[in-house]
């Protein structure tokens, strides 16, 4: 079966790494160059009353979907006086279902898990796609992992292919063993290269914060999108993996 390309990317709300410039048209152009089949996005602004008056690109998930000709689903996580942001999944294939699940464990960080279901062309089964953004503190992430594991057990059949991607903020690399043991999820870069991809900060990537976890799928190739233009479009770098159903070539 034909492989599909999967990208995870923290948009930094469409702002440059230091937050001085709005860059949605530039981000859209760069993503068009990658031409991903499925795009997992974090820190996507659904609304910003001030920036909407000065710059194009809102709601950001709809803007990118239009520029890339993709289907889009958005899950709002954080709401504030001038707008809101969350996660989004963009897909070349129709999105059959979508649900947003709350991962918030403290009052300072509003986090969520966006669950979508897609059917890649020519594949025998649909794929469950989970896009998440996890907390900065390890103790908070451990609580969120338990919420995540319960959600997977309750809502995703064990034999359904699964992609879990996003910003894990997991520089201590704690998620791998837990997810593998509890759900069979394996990280794409670790499976293919033996190590995590360093994706943060974008201009000098040292920390492996972003991840693509897979179940029922195998990796054909992986890429960290380094250098220009990515180093000045966000504080994170995108990760790309080509995947296909396990055992089917």
C-alpha positions as a Markdown table, in Angstrom:
| # | Residue | x | y | z |
|---|---|---|---|---|
| 1 | Unk | 0.0 | 0.0 | 0.0 |
| 2 | Unk | 1.1 | 3.5 | -0.7 |
| 3 | Unk | 2.8 | 5.4 | 2.2 |
| 4 | Unk | 1.5 | 8.7 | 3.5 |
| 5 | Unk | 3.5 | 11.7 | 4.8 |
| 6 | Unk | 2.9 | 12.9 | 8.3 |
| 7 | Unk | 4.1 | 16.2 | 9.7 |
| 8 | Unk | 3.9 | 17.6 | 13.3 |
| 9 | Unk | 4.5 | 21.3 | 13.8 |
| 10 | Unk | 4.1 | 23.8 | 16.7 |
| 11 | Unk | 3.0 | 27.0 | 14.9 |
| 12 | Unk | 3.9 | 29.3 | 17.8 |
| 13 | Unk | 0.6 | 31.0 | 17.0 |
| 14 | Unk | 1.9 | 32.0 | 13.6 |
| 15 | Unk | 4.5 | 34.3 | 15.0 |
| 16 | Unk | 8.3 | 34.4 | 14.6 |
| 17 | Unk | 10.4 | 32.8 | 17.3 |
| 18 | Unk | 10.6 | 36.0 | 19.3 |
| 19 | Unk | 7.0 | 36.9 | 18.6 |
| 20 | Unk | 7.7 | 40.1 | 16.7 |
| 21 | Unk | 6.3 | 39.2 | 13.2 |
| 22 | Unk | 3.1 | 37.5 | 12.0 |
| 23 | Unk | 4.2 | 34.9 | 9.4 |
| 24 | Unk | 1.2 | 32.9 | 8.3 |
| 25 | Unk | 1.6 | 33.4 | 4.6 |
| 26 | Unk | 5.3 | 32.3 | 4.9 |
| 27 | Unk | 4.3 | 29.3 | 7.0 |
| 28 | Unk | 1.7 | 28.3 | 4.4 |
| 29 | Unk | 4.2 | 28.5 | 1.6 |
| 30 | Unk | 6.8 | 26.4 | 3.5 |
| 31 | Unk | 4.2 | 23.8 | 4.3 |
| 32 | Unk | 3.1 | 23.7 | 0.7 |
| 33 | Unk | 6.7 | 22.7 | -0.2 |
| 34 | Unk | 6.4 | 19.7 | 2.2 |
| 35 | Unk | 3.0 | 18.7 | 0.8 |
| 36 | Unk | 2.0 | 16.6 | 3.8 |
| 37 | Unk | -0.9 | 14.1 | 3.6 |
| 38 | Unk | -1.7 | 14.7 | 7.3 |
| 39 | Unk | -0.6 | 17.7 | 9.3 |
| 40 | Unk | -0.7 | 17.8 | 13.2 |
| 41 | Unk | -0.5 | 21.4 | 14.4 |
| 42 | Unk | -0.2 | 22.9 | 17.9 |
| 43 | Unk | -0.6 | 26.5 | 19.1 |
| 44 | Unk | -3.0 | 27.2 | 16.3 |
| 45 | Unk | -4.9 | 30.5 | 16.8 |
| 46 | Unk | -8.6 | 30.2 | 15.9 |
| 47 | Unk | -9.1 | 33.9 | 16.8 |
| 48 | Unk | -7.0 | 36.9 | 17.7 |
| 49 | Unk | -9.0 | 40.2 | 17.6 |
| 50 | Unk | -6.0 | 42.5 | 17.4 |
| 51 | Unk | -3.9 | 40.5 | 14.9 |
| 52 | Unk | -6.9 | 39.8 | 12.6 |
| 53 | Unk | -7.2 | 43.5 | 12.0 |
| 54 | Unk | -3.5 | 43.8 | 10.9 |
| 55 | Unk | -2.5 | 40.5 | 9.3 |
| 56 | Unk | -4.0 | 37.8 | 7.1 |
| 57 | Unk | -4.3 | 34.2 | 8.2 |
| 58 | Unk | -7.2 | 33.8 | 10.7 |
| 59 | Unk | -8.6 | 31.4 | 11.7 |
| 60 | Unk | -5.2 | 29.9 | 11.2 |
| 61 | Unk | -6.4 | 26.3 | 10.6 |
| 62 | Unk | -8.9 | 27.5 | 7.9 |
| 63 | Unk | -6.2 | 29.7 | 6.3 |
| 64 | Unk | -3.8 | 26.8 | 6.0 |
| 65 | Unk | -6.4 | 24.4 | 4.9 |
| 66 | Unk | -7.3 | 26.8 | 2.1 |
| 67 | Unk | -3.7 | 27.4 | 1.0 |
| 68 | Unk | -2.9 | 23.6 | 1.1 |
| 69 | Unk | -6.3 | 22.4 | -0.1 |
| 70 | Unk | -6.8 | 20.2 | 2.9 |
| 71 | Unk | -9.6 | 19.2 | 5.2 |
| 72 | Unk | -9.3 | 20.7 | 8.6 |
| 73 | Unk | -10.4 | 20.1 | 12.2 |
| 74 | Unk | -9.7 | 22.4 | 15.1 |
| 75 | Unk | -9.8 | 21.8 | 18.8 |
| 76 | Unk | -9.8 | 24.9 | 21.0 |
| 77 | Unk | -7.8 | 24.5 | 24.3 |
| 78 | Unk | -7.2 | 28.0 | 25.6 |
| 79 | Unk | -9.6 | 30.9 | 25.6 |
| 80 | Unk | -8.8 | 34.5 | 26.5 |
| 81 | Unk | -10.3 | 38.0 | 26.1 |
| 82 | Unk | -8.9 | 38.6 | 22.6 |
| 83 | Unk | -9.2 | 35.1 | 21.2 |
| 84 | Unk | -8.3 | 31.4 | 21.5 |
| 85 | Unk | -5.9 | 28.8 | 20.4 |
| 86 | Unk | -5.6 | 25.0 | 20.3 |
| 87 | Unk | -4.6 | 22.0 | 18.1 |
| 88 | Unk | -5.6 | 21.2 | 14.5 |
| 89 | Unk | -5.4 | 18.4 | 12.1 |
| 90 | Unk | -5.2 | 19.0 | 8.4 |
| 91 | Unk | -5.7 | 16.1 | 6.0 |
| 92 | Unk | -5.6 | 15.4 | 2.3 |
| 93 | Unk | -8.2 | 12.8 | 3.0 |
| 94 | Unk | -11.7 | 13.6 | 4.3 |
| 95 | Unk | -12.0 | 13.7 | 8.1 |
| 96 | Unk | -14.7 | 11.2 | 9.0 |
| 97 | Unk | -15.0 | 12.2 | 12.7 |
| 98 | Unk | -13.4 | 14.6 | 15.2 |
| 99 | Unk | -13.5 | 15.1 | 19.0 |
| 100 | Unk | -11.6 | 17.3 | 21.3 |
| 101 | Unk | -10.6 | 16.0 | 24.8 |
| 102 | Unk | -9.4 | 18.1 | 27.7 |
| 103 | Unk | -5.9 | 17.5 | 29.0 |
| 104 | Unk | -5.8 | 20.4 | 31.4 |
| 105 | Unk | -4.3 | 19.6 | 34.8 |
| 106 | Unk | -3.6 | 23.1 | 36.2 |
| 107 | Unk | -5.0 | 26.6 | 35.9 |
| 108 | Unk | -2.0 | 28.0 | 34.0 |
| 109 | Unk | -1.8 | 25.7 | 31.0 |
| 110 | Unk | -4.9 | 24.8 | 29.0 |
| 111 | Unk | -4.1 | 21.7 | 27.0 |
| 112 | Unk | -6.0 | 19.3 | 24.8 |
| 113 | Unk | -6.0 | 16.2 | 22.6 |
| 114 | Unk | -7.7 | 16.4 | 19.2 |
| 115 | Unk | -8.9 | 13.0 | 17.9 |
| 116 | Unk | -9.7 | 12.7 | 14.2 |
| 117 | Unk | -10.4 | 9.7 | 12.0 |
| 118 | Unk | -9.1 | 9.6 | 8.4 |
| 119 | Unk | -9.2 | 7.0 | 5.6 |
| 120 | Unk | -6.1 | 7.2 | 3.4 |
| 121 | Unk | -6.8 | 6.3 | -0.2 |
| 122 | Unk | -6.2 | 2.6 | -0.9 |
| 123 | Unk | -5.7 | 1.6 | 2.8 |
| 124 | Unk | -7.8 | -1.2 | 4.2 |
| 125 | Unk | -8.4 | 0.5 | 7.5 |
| 126 | Unk | -9.0 | 4.1 | 8.7 |
| 127 | Unk | -6.4 | 5.7 | 10.9 |
| 128 | Unk | -7.0 | 7.3 | 14.3 |
| 129 | Unk | -5.0 | 10.6 | 14.5 |
| 130 | Unk | -4.4 | 12.2 | 17.9 |
| 131 | Unk | -2.8 | 15.6 | 18.1 |
| 132 | Unk | -1.7 | 16.7 | 21.5 |
| 133 | Unk | 0.2 | 19.5 | 23.4 |
| 134 | Unk | 1.5 | 18.5 | 26.8 |
| 135 | Unk | 2.6 | 20.6 | 29.8 |
| 136 | Unk | 6.0 | 22.0 | 30.7 |
| 137 | Unk | 6.4 | 20.3 | 34.1 |
| 138 | Unk | 7.1 | 16.5 | 34.2 |
| 139 | Unk | 4.7 | 15.9 | 37.1 |
| 140 | Unk | 1.9 | 17.5 | 35.0 |
| 141 | Unk | 2.8 | 15.5 | 32.0 |
| 142 | Unk | 2.7 | 12.2 | 33.9 |
| 143 | Unk | -0.9 | 13.0 | 34.9 |
| 144 | Unk | -1.7 | 13.9 | 31.3 |
| 145 | Unk | -0.2 | 10.6 | 30.1 |
| 146 | Unk | -2.7 | 8.7 | 32.3 |
| 147 | Unk | -5.6 | 10.7 | 30.8 |
| 148 | Unk | -4.2 | 9.9 | 27.4 |
| 149 | Unk | -3.9 | 6.2 | 28.0 |
| 150 | Unk | -7.4 | 6.0 | 29.4 |
| 151 | Unk | -8.7 | 7.8 | 26.3 |
| 152 | Unk | -6.9 | 5.5 | 23.9 |
| 153 | Unk | -8.2 | 2.4 | 25.7 |
| 154 | Unk | -11.8 | 3.6 | 25.7 |
| 155 | Unk | -12.1 | 5.2 | 22.3 |
| 156 | Unk | -9.6 | 3.6 | 19.8 |
| 157 | Unk | -9.9 | -0.1 | 18.9 |
| 158 | Unk | -6.7 | -2.0 | 19.6 |
| 159 | Unk | -6.4 | -3.2 | 16.0 |
| 160 | Unk | -6.9 | 0.3 | 14.5 |
| 161 | Unk | -3.8 | 2.0 | 13.1 |
| 162 | Unk | -2.9 | 5.0 | 15.3 |
| 163 | Unk | -0.8 | 8.1 | 15.0 |
| 164 | Unk | -0.2 | 10.3 | 18.1 |
| 165 | Unk | 1.8 | 13.4 | 17.3 |
| 166 | Unk | 2.5 | 16.8 | 18.8 |
| 167 | Unk | 4.5 | 18.8 | 21.2 |
| 168 | Unk | 5.3 | 16.6 | 24.2 |
| 169 | Unk | 7.7 | 19.0 | 26.0 |
| 170 | Unk | 9.4 | 15.8 | 27.1 |
| 171 | Unk | 13.1 | 16.6 | 27.2 |
| 172 | Unk | 13.5 | 13.9 | 29.8 |
| 173 | Unk | 12.3 | 11.3 | 27.3 |
| 174 | Unk | 9.8 | 9.7 | 29.7 |
| 175 | Unk | 6.9 | 9.1 | 27.3 |
| 176 | Unk | 8.4 | 6.4 | 25.2 |
| 177 | Unk | 8.5 | 3.5 | 27.6 |
| 178 | Unk | 5.1 | 4.3 | 29.1 |
| 179 | Unk | 3.4 | 4.6 | 25.7 |
| 180 | Unk | 5.1 | 1.5 | 24.3 |
| 181 | Unk | 4.2 | -0.7 | 27.3 |
| 182 | Unk | 0.6 | 0.5 | 27.7 |
| 183 | Unk | -0.5 | 1.0 | 24.1 |
| 184 | Unk | 2.2 | -0.4 | 21.7 |
| 185 | Unk | 3.0 | 3.1 | 20.4 |
| 186 | Unk | 6.6 | 3.5 | 19.1 |
| 187 | Unk | 8.2 | 6.8 | 18.3 |
| 188 | Unk | 9.0 | 7.1 | 14.5 |
| 189 | Unk | 12.4 | 8.7 | 14.7 |
| 190 | Unk | 13.6 | 6.3 | 17.5 |
| 191 | Unk | 12.3 | 3.3 | 15.5 |
| 192 | Unk | 14.1 | 4.5 | 12.3 |
| 193 | Unk | 17.3 | 6.2 | 13.5 |
| 194 | Unk | 17.7 | 5.0 | 17.1 |
| 195 | Unk | 17.3 | 8.5 | 18.6 |
| 196 | Unk | 14.7 | 11.3 | 19.0 |
| 197 | Unk | 14.7 | 14.3 | 16.7 |
| 198 | Unk | 15.9 | 17.5 | 18.1 |
| 199 | Unk | 13.3 | 20.2 | 17.2 |
| 200 | Unk | 13.7 | 23.0 | 19.7 |
| 201 | Unk | 14.7 | 25.8 | 19.6 |
| 202 | Unk | 14.4 | 26.1 | 15.9 |
| 203 | Unk | 17.6 | 28.1 | 15.3 |
| 204 | Unk | 19.8 | 25.8 | 17.3 |
| 205 | Unk | 17.7 | 22.6 | 18.0 |
| 206 | Unk | 18.9 | 20.9 | 21.1 |
| 207 | Unk | 15.8 | 19.4 | 22.7 |
| 208 | Unk | 13.6 | 16.6 | 21.5 |
| 209 | Unk | 10.2 | 18.1 | 22.3 |
| 210 | Unk | 8.2 | 17.0 | 19.3 |
| 211 | Unk | 7.2 | 13.4 | 18.6 |
| 212 | Unk | 5.4 | 11.2 | 16.1 |
| 213 | Unk | 4.2 | 7.9 | 17.8 |
| 214 | Unk | 2.8 | 5.0 | 15.7 |
| 215 | Unk | 0.9 | 1.8 | 16.2 |
| 216 | Unk | 0.1 | -0.6 | 13.5 |
| 217 | Unk | 2.2 | 1.3 | 11.1 |
| 218 | Unk | 5.9 | 1.2 | 9.9 |
| 219 | Unk | 8.3 | 4.0 | 9.0 |
| 220 | Unk | 9.7 | 4.4 | 5.6 |
| 221 | Unk | 11.7 | 7.6 | 6.3 |
| 222 | Unk | 12.0 | 10.5 | 8.7 |
| 223 | Unk | 13.2 | 14.1 | 8.3 |
| 224 | Unk | 13.7 | 17.0 | 10.7 |
| 225 | Unk | 13.0 | 20.2 | 8.6 |
| 226 | Unk | 16.1 | 22.2 | 9.5 |
| 227 | Unk | 17.5 | 25.5 | 8.2 |
| 228 | Unk | 15.8 | 28.1 | 6.1 |
| 229 | Unk | 13.0 | 28.9 | 6.0 |
| 230 | Unk | 12.0 | 26.9 | 9.1 |
| 231 | Unk | 14.5 | 28.4 | 11.5 |
| 232 | Unk | 12.7 | 31.8 | 11.5 |
| 233 | Unk | 9.1 | 30.7 | 11.1 |
| 234 | Unk | 8.5 | 29.3 | 14.6 |
| 235 | Unk | 10.4 | 28.4 | 17.8 |
| 236 | Unk | 9.9 | 24.7 | 16.8 |
| 237 | Unk | 11.0 | 22.7 | 13.7 |
| 238 | Unk | 8.6 | 20.5 | 11.9 |
| 239 | Unk | 9.1 | 16.7 | 11.9 |
| 240 | Unk | 8.1 | 14.6 | 8.9 |
| 241 | Unk | 7.7 | 10.8 | 8.7 |
| 242 | Unk | 6.5 | 8.6 | 5.8 |
| 243 | Unk | 4.5 | 5.7 | 7.1 |
| 244 | Unk | 2.5 | 2.7 | 5.7 |
| 245 | Unk | 0.5 | -0.1 | 7.2 |
| 246 | Unk | 2.6 | -2.6 | 8.9 |
| 247 | Unk | 3.5 | -5.7 | 6.8 |
| 248 | Unk | 1.9 | -4.3 | 3.6 |
| 249 | Unk | 4.1 | -3.2 | 0.8 |
